[in-house]
């Protein structure tokens, strides 16, 4: 499912929460690219999502530290 499509913008809060949980799982497992994709998918639909914003910020900081 591509979250940038019109259909996906109607995603339910429950579905967005499951994406956030999946992103967090990837993040905790060290798969930062997949975690970032999940966080950005949420922000494409709900740019004000505080949890996705926070976790993306943490992730980007970690990625910078790994350079």
C-alpha positions in Angstrom: 0.0 0.0 0.0 1.4 3.4 -1.0 0.5 6.0 1.6 1.0 8.8 -0.8 -2.1 7.9 -2.8 -5.5 9.5 -2.2 -7.0 6.3 -0.9 -4.3 6.0 1.8 -5.0 9.5 3.1 -8.2 8.1 4.5 -6.3 5.5 6.6 -7.8 5.0 10.1 -6.0 5.9 13.3 -5.8 2.2 14.1 -4.0 1.5 10.8 -1.6 4.4 11.4 -0.9 3.1 14.9 0.0 -0.3 13.5 2.4 1.4 11.1 4.0 3.3 14.0 4.4 0.1 15.9 6.0 -1.6 13.0 8.3 1.3 12.5 9.3 1.2 16.1 10.0 -2.6 15.8 12.3 -2.0 12.8 13.9 0.9 14.7 14.6 -1.3 17.8 16.0 -4.1 15.5 18.4 -1.6 13.9 16.7 -1.5 10.5 16.8 2.3 10.3 15.8 2.5 6.6 12.5 0.6 7.1 11.8 2.4 10.3 12.3 5.8 8.6 10.0 4.7 5.7 7.2 3.8 8.2 7.6 7.1 10.2 7.5 9.1 6.9 4.5 7.2 5.7 2.6 8.3 8.8 3.7 11.9 8.4 2.6 11.9 4.8 -0.9 11.3 6.0 -0.8 13.1 9.4 2.1 15.6 9.5 1.3 16.6 13.1 1.7 13.1 14.5 3.9 13.8 17.6 5.0 10.2 18.0 6.2 9.8 14.4 7.9 13.2 14.5 9.7 12.3 17.7 10.8 8.9 16.6 11.9 10.2 13.2 14.0 12.8 14.9 15.6 10.2 17.2 16.3 8.0 14.2 17.8 10.8 12.1 20.0 11.7 15.1 21.2 8.1 15.3 21.9 7.9 11.6 24.0 11.1 11.9 26.0 9.6 14.8 26.8 6.6 12.7 28.4 8.7 10.0 
